């Protein structure tokens, strides 16, 4: 499923082996301080944003993340 107006943002599950991915993500943070973990997350966001490259998709991702944060909090 993509977002409204065909922005190309995929919000439906799309990761093969999501449990394995989650375990790898958690292991990546193992042994880090909270500050180092947050810095790692920021670098990861920038690396993935660069990979996506499409500003419309990134803008839609910002909106989706913000909406989910607000709805959940």
Buried (B, 14 or more C-beta within 10 A) or exposed (E): EEBEEEBEBEEEEEEEEEEEEEEEEEEEBEEEEEEEBEEEEEEEEEEEBEEEEEEEBBEBBEBBEEEEEEEEE
